[in-house]
């Protein structure tokens, strides 16, 4: 997976070099991206899961700087014939 091969560089770019993440997709995909970024911060930042989640939340809160979100929310409609 490309993320695994570049995880250290992703961490360095986000943590120390002013890197940005742009997430565009649906809610579920955005949560998956966030989970991967938290895992990267945990592993390469040598911090626990709560600290990693907090670090990523800080990126999201300051999203105008580092973590941009364009999330599409879909509602499922079920149609069936009576």
N, C-alpha and C positions, 0 to 999 in steps of 0.2 A: 504494500500500500504506500502511495506517495507520501502520505502524512507521516507514517512511521519512519521512512527514510530521511525525512527532513524535520523531524520533531524538535531536535536540539536547535536547529536554525530558526524555526518558528518561535520557539521560546525566547531565544536571544533577540530576535527582531522585535517581539512584543514587549519584552521586559526591559531591554536596555537601549534599543536603537530606534524607538519611535515608530515601530511598525504598525500597520493597520490590518484589520480583518473586515471584510465586507461579506455579509451573509444575506443572500437573497433567495427566498424559497418559502416553503410552507413552515408552519409552526413545528412540526415533528422534525423536519430536517434541521431547523435552527437549534432545537434542543440537542440533537445529535452532535452538531458542530460544537456547541457549548460544552458538552460532555467530553469531547476529544480535547478541547483546549484546556479544560480543567485537568484532565489526565496528564497532558504535556506539562502544565505548570507544576503539578505534584511531582512528577518524575524529575524534571530538569531543574526545578527550583528547590528540590530537596525539602519540600514542605508537606504537611499532612493534607488530607482531603478537604477539611474545612478551610484551611488557609488558602489552598488552591482555588476553591470555590469563591472565597472572598476576593482573591486577587482578580479573578475573571469578572466577578460582579463589578469591581471597581473599573475595569475596562469598559464594561457595558454602561455603567452609570455615566462615565465620561465618553459615551459613544461618539460624540461629535469629534472626538480626537482619535480614538483607536478602534472602536468596535462598532461598526455600522450595521444596522438591522433594517431590512426591508422584508417584512414577514407578511405572507398571504394567509389569511384565515379563510378556510373553506367550511361550509356547512353541508353536510350530507343530506340528500333528500332521497327517500325511498318511495318508489312508485310501484304499485302492483295492481293487477286487475282483479276485480271482485268476482 
